[in-house]
Amino acid sequence: DIQLIMCVNENDIFHRWLQTGKFSPSENVTPTSSSAMDIQLPYNIDRLLYFLSDGDTTLVKQLMEKLETDGSFDTPEALRQEATAFLSSRRVTESERLEVMKTVWDKHAYLLCPHSAIGVKAAMADAESGSSFPSVCIATATLFKFPESAVKAGIAGLPVAPASFVSLQGKAEHQSFMQRGEDWQRILRQAIEASWA
């Protein structure tokens, strides 16, 4: 068996949804040190609902339309039960993130970014609760992208950033915006092909 823990920061829409069945984004996003998780409307909720409903596109469409018109939806209990059969969730606060970053650095000399620290904290809490599942945490970024978090966590003697990381700083960034209904597969294919030309 596999048990997935959905780990979130203070912007805890997934955690609240899994606990209550009500998918109701908060009005405001709370800025945190784990900025990639500072969202209220996860882009992948429809895919998760599709998976949980065994591909019931009619149900997913109804829920997504309800979200768009009413700002929330109530998940059918059977779908929520399907989710909780293999999903659990954990909300991790800023102080917990910083504490686990410091602990992991002190004990293992490993630098967790604030995002990865959320997963590690959830795994630690799961183990402390007596879970029999072994945990695997996948680091999502380097702490060198978040030096202010290292300072807040009290990590002393931060190593010098690797040359491979430093070489990326200052490079040009490129982005493209797409509108709803555009053929994203075609746009992506053209962008990839252009980069290899």
Contacts in CASP RR format, 6 or more apart in sequence:
PFRMAT RR
TARGET T0000
AUTHOR 0000-0000-0000
METHOD contacts of the structure
MODEL  1
DIQLIMCVNENDIFHRWLQTGKFSPSENVTPTSSSAMDIQLPYNIDRLLY
FLSDGDTTLVKQLMEKLETDGSFDTPEALRQEATAFLSSRRVTESERLEV
MKTVWDKHAYLLCPHSAIGVKAAMADAESGSSFPSVCIATATLFKFPESA
VKAGIAGLPVAPASFVSLQGKAEHQSFMQRGEDWQRILRQAIEASWA
1 86 0 8 1.000
1 133 0 8 1.000
2 86 0 8 1.000
3 86 0 8 1.000
3 87 0 8 1.000
3 88 0 8 1.000
3 131 0 8 1.000
3 133 0 8 1.000
4 86 0 8 1.000
4 87 0 8 1.000
4 88 0 8 1.000
5 87 0 8 1.000
5 88 0 8 1.000
5 89 0 8 1.000
5 90 0 8 1.000
5 119 0 8 1.000
5 122 0 8 1.000
5 123 0 8 1.000
5 126 0 8 1.000
5 135 0 8 1.000
6 14 0 8 1.000
6 15 0 8 1.000
6 18 0 8 1.000
6 87 0 8 1.000
6 88 0 8 1.000
6 89 0 8 1.000
6 90 0 8 1.000
7 89 0 8 1.000
7 90 0 8 1.000
7 92 0 8 1.000
7 118 0 8 1.000
7 119 0 8 1.000
7 121 0 8 1.000
7 122 0 8 1.000
8 14 0 8 1.000
8 15 0 8 1.000
8 37 0 8 1.000
8 89 0 8 1.000
8 90 0 8 1.000
8 91 0 8 1.000
8 92 0 8 1.000
8 118 0 8 1.000
9 30 0 8 1.000
9 32 0 8 1.000
9 34 0 8 1.000
9 37 0 8 1.000
9 38 0 8 1.000
9 91 0 8 1.000
9 92 0 8 1.000
9 93 0 8 1.000
9 94 0 8 1.000
9 97 0 8 1.000
9 118 0 8 1.000
10 30 0 8 1.000
10 32 0 8 1.000
10 91 0 8 1.000
10 93 0 8 1.000
10 94 0 8 1.000
11 26 0 8 1.000
11 29 0 8 1.000
11 30 0 8 1.000
11 32 0 8 1.000
11 37 0 8 1.000
11 38 0 8 1.000
11 39 0 8 1.000
11 40 0 8 1.000
12 91 0 8 1.000
13 23 0 8 1.000
13 24 0 8 1.000
13 25 0 8 1.000
13 26 0 8 1.000
13 39 0 8 1.000
13 40 0 8 1.000
13 41 0 8 1.000
13 42 0 8 1.000
14 42 0 8 1.000
14 89 0 8 1.000
15 89 0 8 1.000
15 90 0 8 1.000
15 91 0 8 1.000
16 22 0 8 1.000
16 24 0 8 1.000
17 23 0 8 1.000
17 24 0 8 1.000
17 75 0 8 1.000
18 80 0 8 1.000
18 83 0 8 1.000
18 84 0 8 1.000
18 87 0 8 1.000
18 88 0 8 1.000
18 89 0 8 1.000
19 89 0 8 1.000
21 74 0 8 1.000
21 75 0 8 1.000
21 80 0 8 1.000
22 72 0 8 1.000
22 73 0 8 1.000
22 74 0 8 1.000
22 75 0 8 1.000
23 45 0 8 1.000
23 63 0 8 1.000
23 67 0 8 1.000
23 72 0 8 1.000
23 73 0 8 1.000
23 74 0 8 1.000
23 75 0 8 1.000
24 71 0 8 1.000
24 72 0 8 1.000
25 40 0 8 1.000
25 41 0 8 1.000
25 71 0 8 1.000
25 72 0 8 1.000
26 40 0 8 1.000
28 40 0 8 1.000
29 38 0 8 1.000
29 39 0 8 1.000
29 40 0 8 1.000
30 38 0 8 1.000
31 38 0 8 1.000
32 38 0 8 1.000
32 94 0 8 1.000
32 114 0 8 1.000
33 94 0 8 1.000
33 97 0 8 1.000
33 98 0 8 1.000
33 114 0 8 1.000
33 146 0 8 1.000
33 148 0 8 1.000
33 149 0 8 1.000
33 152 0 8 1.000
34 97 0 8 1.000
34 114 0 8 1.000
34 115 0 8 1.000
34 117 0 8 1.000
34 118 0 8 1.000
36 115 0 8 1.000
36 140 0 8 1.000
36 141 0 8 1.000
37 115 0 8 1.000
37 118 0 8 1.000
46 60 0 8 1.000
46 63 0 8 1.000
46 64 0 8 1.000
48 83 0 8 1.000
49 59 0 8 1.000
49 60 0 8 1.000
49 63 0 8 1.000
49 64 0 8 1.000
49 75 0 8 1.000
49 79 0 8 1.000
50 56 0 8 1.000
50 57 0 8 1.000
50 60 0 8 1.000
52 79 0 8 1.000
52 82 0 8 1.000
52 83 0 8 1.000
53 59 0 8 1.000
53 60 0 8 1.000
53 79 0 8 1.000
53 82 0 8 1.000
59 76 0 8 1.000
59 79 0 8 1.000
63 73 0 8 1.000
63 75 0 8 1.000
66 72 0 8 1.000
66 73 0 8 1.000
67 73 0 8 1.000
75 83 0 8 1.000
88 126 0 8 1.000
90 118 0 8 1.000
90 119 0 8 1.000
90 121 0 8 1.000
90 122 0 8 1.000
90 125 0 8 1.000
90 126 0 8 1.000
92 117 0 8 1.000
92 118 0 8 1.000
92 119 0 8 1.000
92 121 0 8 1.000
92 122 0 8 1.000
96 121 0 8 1.000
97 114 0 8 1.000
97 117 0 8 1.000
97 118 0 8 1.000
97 121 0 8 1.000
97 149 0 8 1.000
97 153 0 8 1.000
98 117 0 8 1.000
98 149 0 8 1.000
98 152 0 8 1.000
98 153 0 8 1.000
98 154 0 8 1.000
99 121 0 8 1.000
99 153 0 8 1.000
100 112 0 8 1.000
100 117 0 8 1.000
100 120 0 8 1.000
100 121 0 8 1.000
100 124 0 8 1.000
101 111 0 8 1.000
101 112 0 8 1.000
101 114 0 8 1.000
101 117 0 8 1.000
101 143 0 8 1.000
101 149 0 8 1.000
101 150 0 8 1.000
101 153 0 8 1.000
101 155 0 8 1.000
102 153 0 8 1.000
102 154 0 8 1.000
102 155 0 8 1.000
104 110 0 8 1.000
104 112 0 8 1.000
104 117 0 8 1.000
104 120 0 8 1.000
105 111 0 8 1.000
105 112 0 8 1.000
105 153 0 8 1.000
105 155 0 8 1.000
111 142 0 8 1.000
111 143 0 8 1.000
111 144 0 8 1.000
111 150 0 8 1.000
111 155 0 8 1.000
111 158 0 8 1.000
111 159 0 8 1.000
112 120 0 8 1.000
112 139 0 8 1.000
112 143 0 8 1.000
113 139 0 8 1.000
113 140 0 8 1.000
113 141 0 8 1.000
113 142 0 8 1.000
113 143 0 8 1.000
113 145 0 8 1.000
113 146 0 8 1.000
113 149 0 8 1.000
114 146 0 8 1.000
114 149 0 8 1.000
115 140 0 8 1.000
115 141 0 8 1.000
116 137 0 8 1.000
116 138 0 8 1.000
116 139 0 8 1.000
116 140 0 8 1.000
116 141 0 8 1.000
119 137 0 8 1.000
120 137 0 8 1.000
123 135 0 8 1.000
123 137 0 8 1.000
126 133 0 8 1.000
126 135 0 8 1.000
127 135 0 8 1.000
142 161 0 8 1.000
142 165 0 8 1.000
143 149 0 8 1.000
143 150 0 8 1.000
143 158 0 8 1.000
144 161 0 8 1.000
144 162 0 8 1.000
144 165 0 8 1.000
147 158 0 8 1.000
150 158 0 8 1.000
176 187 0 8 1.000
176 191 0 8 1.000
178 184 0 8 1.000
178 187 0 8 1.000
END
